[in-house]
Amino acid sequence: MCEQDQFEKDRQEFEQRGQVTRRQFGMMIGAGVAMMLPSVVNAAEVKESEVTITTPDGKADCYFVHPTKGNAPAIVIWPDIFGLRPAFKTMAKRLAESGYAVLVVNPFYRSKKAADMVGGTTTPIAELRPLASALNETTATTDAKAFIQWLDAQPSVSKQHKIGTQGYCMGGSIAFRTAAAMPDRVGAVASFHGGGLVNDKATSPHLIALTTKAHYLVAIAENDDKRSPNDKTVLKETFEKAGMHAEVEVYAGAAHGWCPPDSAVYNEPLAEKTWASLLELYKKAL
């Protein structure tokens, strides 16, 4: 998993600077933070819905949004430790308006419905750690297969295009495992301030990436890089030796969690930079 406590440390630092308060967090969450993301030029008209997907472990509540006309390449989004919430629905809708059929999953469905996680980024990490700790390599693999199989059964999803997957925080490593679970179906993987991408196990995400055919985008926060300065080197060398298409970059000035618009450390210019890179990845690989 990621450095989960870093969210709370960064939030406290921003509060001390007077840049954001816990009340402001709550207001952003209540408003759905839709106003915080730039609009899509020539945006496609989209349809959104709450869906339930059957997995080997139960019923997963998810959010699905896609263009109303035709079919589109599918994307699976794995949220950070704060789970499926308005910020990620807003991000997914923006991606759908760019021409993709997007599924945002509730990674904690075995224990909690997304609707029950009302605190969003104001939730103390200590309350979330047990939920995150219950996830493992097996749950990532079985969930990935179930979600992709569900997507492939939807008329709005193009079967002629590969599927993309993107993860934030703890979702970064799950996105890697999603590609490994369905290597012939997943064509692109993106990790934003992802945690646990490199470890010394044979099943480390950076090693199982070698079993895939996907293109990779790995965006690393500056403070994450300071804590684990060797990760970027290992990732770059692993991809280069395998001759794989990959972009690994440390984002100077970015704190862990800089992409979701409800984060205390949301950095719009850098978030937009990663967004542009994400769209370019999907354009090339899907």
DRENLONU-799395 format. One record per residue (C-alpha): y, z, x; residue number from 1. Coordinates in Angstrom, 1 decimal. Layout:
<zatis>
<zati <Y, Z, X>, NUM>
...
</zatis>
This chain:
<zatis>
<zati <0.0, 0.0, 0.0>, 1>
<zati <3.7, -0.2, 0.9>, 2>
<zati <6.0, 2.5, 2.2>, 3>
<zati <6.4, 3.8, -1.3>, 4>
<zati <8.6, 6.7, -0.4>, 5>
<zati <11.2, 4.3, 1.0>, 6>
<zati <12.4, 3.3, -2.5>, 7>
<zati <13.4, 6.9, -3.1>, 8>
<zati <15.0, 7.3, 0.3>, 9>
<zati <17.1, 4.2, -0.1>, 10>
<zati <18.1, 5.2, -3.6>, 11>
<zati <19.3, 8.6, -2.4>, 12>
<zati <21.2, 7.0, 0.4>, 13>
<zati <23.0, 4.6, -2.0>, 14>
<zati <23.8, 7.5, -4.3>, 15>
<zati <25.3, 9.5, -1.4>, 16>
<zati <27.5, 6.5, -0.5>, 17>
<zati <28.7, 6.4, -4.1>, 18>
<zati <27.4, 2.9, -4.6>, 19>
<zati <25.0, 3.6, -7.4>, 20>
<zati <24.0, 6.5, -9.6>, 21>
<zati <20.8, 7.4, -11.4>, 22>
<zati <22.7, 6.9, -14.7>, 23>
<zati <23.7, 3.4, -13.6>, 24>
<zati <20.1, 2.6, -12.9>, 25>
<zati <19.2, 3.7, -16.5>, 26>
<zati <22.0, 1.5, -17.9>, 27>
<zati <20.8, -1.5, -16.0>, 28>
<zati <17.3, -1.0, -17.2>, 29>
<zati <18.4, -0.5, -20.8>, 30>
<zati <20.3, -3.8, -20.7>, 31>
<zati <17.4, -5.7, -19.3>, 32>
<zati <19.5, -6.6, -16.2>, 33>
<zati <19.5, -10.2, -17.6>, 34>
<zati <23.2, -10.5, -16.6>, 35>
<zati <22.5, -9.8, -13.0>, 36>
<zati <20.7, -13.1, -12.1>, 37>
<zati <22.5, -16.4, -11.7>, 38>
<zati <21.7, -19.0, -14.3>, 39>
<zati <19.4, -22.0, -13.7>, 40>
<zati <21.1, -25.4, -13.6>, 41>
<zati <19.5, -27.7, -16.2>, 42>
<zati <17.3, -24.8, -17.3>, 43>
<zati <14.3, -25.7, -19.4>, 44>
<zati <13.9, -24.2, -22.8>, 45>
<zati <11.3, -21.5, -22.6>, 46>
<zati <9.0, -19.5, -24.9>, 47>
<zati <8.2, -15.9, -24.0>, 48>
<zati <5.6, -13.5, -25.3>, 49>
<zati <3.7, -10.3, -24.7>, 50>
<zati <0.0, -11.1, -24.1>, 51>
<zati <-3.2, -9.1, -23.7>, 52>
<zati <-5.8, -10.4, -21.2>, 53>
<zati <-9.4, -9.1, -21.0>, 54>
<zati <-10.6, -8.2, -17.5>, 55>
<zati <-13.8, -6.5, -16.4>, 56>
<zati <-12.0, -3.2, -16.6>, 57>
<zati <-10.3, -3.5, -19.9>, 58>
<zati <-7.3, -5.0, -21.6>, 59>
<zati <-4.3, -5.9, -19.5>, 60>
<zati <-0.9, -6.1, -21.1>, 61>
<zati <1.2, -8.8, -19.5>, 62>
<zati <4.3, -10.9, -20.1>, 63>
<zati <4.0, -14.7, -20.3>, 64>
<zati <6.9, -17.2, -20.3>, 65>
<zati <6.7, -21.0, -20.0>, 66>
<zati <8.7, -24.2, -20.8>, 67>
<zati <8.4, -25.1, -24.5>, 68>
<zati <7.6, -28.8, -23.7>, 69>
<zati <4.6, -30.2, -21.8>, 70>
<zati <2.7, -28.1, -19.3>, 71>
<zati <3.7, -26.7, -16.0>, 72>
<zati <2.3, -25.2, -12.8>, 73>
<zati <1.3, -21.6, -13.2>, 74>
<zati <2.6, -18.6, -11.3>, 75>
<zati <1.2, -15.0, -11.2>, 76>
<zati <3.7, -12.3, -10.4>, 77>
<zati <2.6, -8.9, -9.1>, 78>
<zati <5.4, -6.3, -9.5>, 79>
<zati <6.3, -3.5, -7.1>, 80>
<zati <5.2, 0.1, -7.6>, 81>
<zati <7.6, 0.5, -10.6>, 82>
<zati <5.5, -1.9, -12.5>, 83>
<zati <6.1, -4.5, -15.3>, 84>
<zati <9.6, -3.9, -16.7>, 85>
<zati <12.7, -5.8, -17.9>, 86>
<zati <13.8, -6.8, -14.3>, 87>
<zati <10.6, -8.7, -13.7>, 88>
<zati <10.7, -10.3, -17.1>, 89>
<zati <14.1, -11.6, -16.3>, 90>
<zati <12.9, -12.9, -13.0>, 91>
<zati <9.9, -14.6, -14.6>, 92>
<zati <12.1, -16.2, -17.3>, 93>
<zati <14.4, -17.6, -14.7>, 94>
<zati <11.4, -19.0, -12.9>, 95>
<zati <10.1, -20.5, -16.1>, 96>
<zati <13.5, -22.1, -16.7>, 97>
<zati <12.9, -23.8, -13.3>, 98>
<zati <9.7, -25.4, -14.6>, 99>
<zati <6.9, -23.0, -14.3>, 100>
<zati <4.5, -21.1, -16.6>, 101>
<zati <4.8, -17.5, -15.4>, 102>
<zati <2.5, -14.5, -16.0>, 103>
<zati <3.8, -11.1, -15.0>, 104>
<zati <1.0, -8.6, -15.0>, 105>
<zati <0.9, -4.8, -15.5>, 106>
<zati <-1.1, -3.8, -12.4>, 107>
<zati <-1.5, -0.3, -13.9>, 108>
<zati <-3.1, -1.3, -17.2>, 109>
<zati <-6.2, 0.8, -16.5>, 110>
<zati <-4.1, 3.9, -16.8>, 111>
<zati <-0.8, 3.0, -18.5>, 112>
<zati <0.8, 0.4, -20.7>, 113>
<zati <3.9, -1.2, -19.4>, 114>
<zati <5.8, 0.0, -22.4>, 115>
<zati <5.0, 3.6, -21.5>, 116>
<zati <6.6, 3.3, -18.0>, 117>
<zati <10.1, 3.6, -19.4>, 118>
<zati <11.8, 5.0, -16.3>, 119>
<zati <11.7, 1.9, -14.2>, 120>
<zati <13.1, 2.4, -10.8>, 121>
<zati <14.4, 5.9, -11.7>, 122>
<zati <10.8, 7.1, -11.9>, 123>
<zati <9.9, 9.5, -9.0>, 124>
<zati <7.5, 7.9, -6.5>, 125>
<zati <5.3, 11.0, -6.7>, 126>
<zati <4.5, 10.1, -10.4>, 127>
<zati <3.6, 6.5, -9.5>, 128>
<zati <1.5, 7.1, -6.3>, 129>
<zati <-1.7, 8.1, -8.3>, 130>
<zati <-1.4, 4.8, -10.2>, 131>
<zati <-1.0, 2.7, -7.1>, 132>
<zati <-3.8, 4.6, -5.2>, 133>
<zati <-6.2, 3.7, -8.0>, 134>
<zati <-5.9, 0.0, -7.0>, 135>
<zati <-8.1, -1.5, -4.3>, 136>
<zati <-9.5, -4.7, -2.9>, 137>
<zati <-12.0, -4.9, -5.7>, 138>
<zati <-9.5, -4.4, -8.5>, 139>
<zati <-7.2, -7.0, -6.9>, 140>
<zati <-10.0, -9.6, -6.8>, 141>
<zati <-11.4, -9.0, -10.3>, 142>
<zati <-7.9, -9.0, -11.8>, 143>
<zati <-6.8, -12.1, -10.0>, 144>
<zati <-9.8, -14.0, -11.3>, 145>
<zati <-9.3, -12.8, -14.8>, 146>
<zati <-5.6, -13.7, -14.9>, 147>
<zati <-6.1, -17.1, -13.4>, 148>
<zati <-8.9, -17.9, -15.7>, 149>
<zati <-6.7, -16.9, -18.6>, 150>
<zati <-3.9, -19.1, -17.4>, 151>
<zati <-6.2, -22.1, -17.0>, 152>
<zati <-7.1, -21.7, -20.7>, 153>
<zati <-3.5, -22.1, -21.8>, 154>
<zati <-2.2, -25.5, -23.0>, 155>
<zati <1.1, -24.8, -21.3>, 156>
<zati <-0.5, -24.6, -17.9>, 157>
<zati <-1.0, -27.7, -15.8>, 158>
<zati <-4.6, -28.0, -14.4>, 159>
<zati <-3.5, -30.9, -12.1>, 160>
<zati <-1.2, -28.5, -10.1>, 161>
<zati <-2.2, -25.6, -7.9>, 162>
<zati <-1.3, -22.1, -8.9>, 163>
<zati <1.3, -20.0, -7.1>, 164>
<zati <1.4, -16.2, -6.8>, 165>
<zati <4.1, -13.8, -5.6>, 166>
<zati <4.1, -10.1, -5.0>, 167>
<zati <6.7, -7.4, -4.3>, 168>
<zati <6.1, -4.2, -2.4>, 169>
<zati <2.5, -3.3, -3.1>, 170>
<zati <2.2, -6.6, -4.9>, 171>
<zati <2.5, -8.5, -1.6>, 172>
<zati <-0.9, -7.7, -0.4>, 173>
<zati <-2.4, -8.3, -3.9>, 174>
<zati <-0.8, -11.8, -3.9>, 175>
<zati <-2.7, -12.4, -0.6>, 176>
<zati <-5.9, -11.2, -2.2>, 177>
<zati <-5.3, -13.4, -5.2>, 178>
<zati <-5.4, -16.5, -3.1>, 179>
<zati <-8.6, -15.3, -1.4>, 180>
<zati <-10.2, -14.6, -4.8>, 181>
<zati <-9.5, -18.2, -6.0>, 182>
<zati <-8.9, -20.2, -2.8>, 183>
<zati <-9.5, -23.6, -4.5>, 184>
<zati <-7.0, -22.8, -7.2>, 185>
<zati <-4.1, -21.0, -5.5>, 186>
<zati <-1.8, -23.2, -3.4>, 187>
<zati <1.1, -20.9, -2.6>, 188>
<zati <1.6, -17.2, -1.8>, 189>
<zati <4.9, -15.4, -1.5>, 190>
<zati <5.3, -11.8, -0.4>, 191>
<zati <8.7, -10.0, -0.7>, 192>
<zati <9.1, -6.7, 1.2>, 193>
<zati <5.3, -6.6, 0.8>, 194>
<zati <3.4, -3.6, 2.1>, 195>
<zati <0.0, -3.3, 3.9>, 196>
<zati <-0.2, -7.0, 4.9>, 197>
<zati <-1.5, -6.1, 8.4>, 198>
<zati <-4.1, -3.5, 9.2>, 199>
<zati <-7.1, -3.1, 11.6>, 200>
<zati <-9.8, -3.8, 9.0>, 201>
<zati <-11.7, -7.0, 8.7>, 202>
<zati <-10.5, -7.2, 5.1>, 203>
<zati <-6.8, -7.0, 6.1>, 204>
<zati <-4.6, -9.3, 4.0>, 205>
<zati <-3.5, -11.2, 7.0>, 206>
<zati <-7.1, -12.0, 7.9>, 207>
<zati <-8.4, -12.9, 4.4>, 208>
<zati <-5.5, -15.3, 4.3>, 209>
<zati <-7.5, -17.4, 6.7>, 210>
<zati <-10.1, -18.0, 4.0>, 211>
<zati <-7.5, -19.8, 1.8>, 212>
<zati <-5.8, -23.2, 1.7>, 213>
<zati <-2.5, -21.9, 0.5>, 214>
<zati <1.0, -22.2, 1.9>, 215>
<zati <2.7, -18.8, 2.7>, 216>
<zati <6.1, -17.3, 2.5>, 217>
<zati <6.5, -13.8, 3.9>, 218>
<zati <10.0, -12.2, 3.5>, 219>
<zati <10.3, -8.8, 5.4>, 220>
<zati <13.0, -6.2, 5.0>, 221>
<zati <14.8, -5.2, 8.1>, 222>
<zati <14.0, -1.5, 7.7>, 223>
<zati <10.3, -2.4, 7.1>, 224>
<zati <10.3, -4.3, 10.3>, 225>
<zati <11.8, -1.4, 12.2>, 226>
<zati <8.9, 0.8, 10.9>, 227>
<zati <6.2, -1.8, 11.7>, 228>
<zati <7.8, -4.1, 14.3>, 229>
<zati <4.4, -5.7, 15.2>, 230>
<zati <3.5, -7.0, 11.7>, 231>
<zati <5.7, -10.1, 11.8>, 232>
<zati <4.3, -11.1, 15.2>, 233>
<zati <0.7, -10.6, 14.0>, 234>
<zati <1.4, -12.6, 10.9>, 235>
<zati <3.1, -15.5, 12.7>, 236>
<zati <0.4, -15.7, 15.4>, 237>
<zati <-2.4, -15.6, 12.8>, 238>
<zati <-0.9, -18.4, 10.8>, 239>
<zati <0.0, -20.5, 13.8>, 240>
<zati <-3.5, -20.2, 15.4>, 241>
<zati <-5.1, -21.3, 12.1>, 242>
<zati <-2.7, -24.2, 11.8>, 243>
<zati <-1.6, -23.0, 8.4>, 244>
<zati <1.7, -23.6, 6.6>, 245>
<zati <3.7, -20.4, 6.7>, 246>
<zati <7.2, -19.0, 6.9>, 247>
<zati <7.5, -15.4, 8.1>, 248>
<zati <11.1, -14.1, 8.3>, 249>
<zati <12.7, -10.7, 8.8>, 250>
<zati <15.8, -10.5, 6.5>, 251>
<zati <18.6, -8.8, 8.5>, 252>
<zati <20.5, -6.3, 6.4>, 253>
<zati <17.8, -6.2, 3.7>, 254>
<zati <16.3, -2.9, 2.7>, 255>
<zati <12.8, -2.5, 1.3>, 256>
<zati <13.1, -3.5, -2.4>, 257>
<zati <16.1, -5.9, -2.0>, 258>
<zati <14.8, -8.6, -4.4>, 259>
<zati <14.4, -7.0, -8.0>, 260>
<zati <17.8, -6.8, -9.6>, 261>
<zati <17.2, -3.2, -10.9>, 262>
<zati <16.6, -1.9, -7.4>, 263>
<zati <19.1, 0.5, -5.8>, 264>
<zati <19.1, -1.7, -2.7>, 265>
<zati <19.3, -5.1, -4.6>, 266>
<zati <21.1, -7.5, -2.3>, 267>
<zati <22.2, -10.6, -4.3>, 268>
<zati <23.0, -12.9, -1.4>, 269>
<zati <19.7, -12.2, 0.3>, 270>
<zati <17.8, -12.2, -2.9>, 271>
<zati <19.2, -15.6, -3.7>, 272>
<zati <18.1, -16.8, -0.2>, 273>
<zati <14.5, -15.7, -0.9>, 274>
<zati <14.7, -17.3, -4.3>, 275>
<zati <15.7, -20.6, -2.8>, 276>
<zati <12.9, -20.4, -0.3>, 277>
<zati <10.4, -19.5, -3.1>, 278>
<zati <11.4, -22.6, -5.1>, 279>
<zati <11.0, -24.7, -2.1>, 280>
<zati <7.6, -23.3, -1.4>, 281>
<zati <6.4, -24.1, -4.9>, 282>
<zati <7.9, -27.5, -4.8>, 283>
<zati <5.9, -28.4, -1.7>, 284>
<zati <2.7, -26.6, -2.3>, 285>
<zati <2.0, -26.8, -6.0>, 286>
</zatis>
